[in-house]
Amino acid sequence: MDDLVAEIRAFNRFYTGVIGVLDQGFLGTPYSLTEVRVLFELNLRERMEAGELRRLLGLDAGYLSRMLTRFEADGLAVRERSAADGRRQVIGLTEEGRTAFAALDERSAAQVRGLLDGVTEEDLRRLVAGMAVVREVLGPAPDRGGPYVIRPLRAGDLGWTVYRHGVLYASEYGWGTEFEALVAGIAADYGRRHDPRREAGWIAEVDGERAGSVFCVREDDQTARLRLLLVEPSARGRGIGRRLVDECLRFAEEAGYRRITLWTRDVLTGARRIYRAAGFELVREEPGEGFTEEVWARDLRKGGARDGTLSRGTGR
């Protein structure tokens, strides 16, 4: 942990230097980065209560008051008593304040354009993706009730499925390349010779990014097998795993199978809950290294509409 803390602090020192946070005035102006952020928030609104602004930015009341006094003296902002509650102050930028902020905003954009000048397209994609990860990991907990899409497979999905199984299960359970090779073999078999009338795969997407997978493959003429169920940690809690399993069950019924099985391990408690809720029952166990191999199964009933296109859900 100490090494990780040191790396993050080193990055903070690097980035604050890059964007000029340590300069006496932000972007060559007489205002600090905090003062510019206050101007940014005020520019978004016609009027804003001082208390709301303080809570939004986590500022000390006295510090904010001194800052606003300076803005008033510079002709950038005005304060007045709230008509609804005379104990509260309402703040707004003047026309001069909005003009000053527009100049600051353009100067900031020009600084970023300068930073990116000469960066390759591939490196730009890496940079933006890395920033998105930082926001996701260190930002507030995401809304678990947002929309998602369940769609059929596209080019690149098989490779993604193998990659994410390898990375996630190594991270969460310590399973190494042997497990990843097993997943790669399943994906390769599917890609080489699957029968689209009797086999299919689906990908879950959240905000346009892959977030889960499941496959329905042939075990024999009467039996289907559910394989490669996965839900990204960032997408868990939305009901995506259950929706993927439901899609697989609907397809298996429409394809004419009478029974469906799956293989899992006893340590995958979240997946086992989904399987049990979907009507699967444990039918066989075998000891493994640090876990128990399990086979689950359930009968299928003919029926249930399936449109074969996109399935949308809200996680509720």
Secondary structure, DSSP 8 states (H G I E B T S, - for coil): -HHHHHHHHHHHHHHHHHTTTTSSSGGGSSS-HHHHHHHHHHHTSS-EEHHHHHHHHT--HHHHHHHHHHHHHTTSEEEEE-SS-TTSEEEEE-HHHHHHHHHHHHHHHHHHHHHHTT--HHHHHHHHHHHHHHHHHHS----TT--EEEEE--TTHHHHHHHHHHHHHHHHH---HHHHHHHHHHHHHHHHH--TTT-EEEEEEETTEEEEEEEEEEEETTEEEEEEEEE-GGGTTSSHHHHHHHHHHHHHHHTT-SEEEEEEETT-HHHHHHHHHTT-EEEEEEE-SSSEEEEEEEE--S-----SS-EEE---
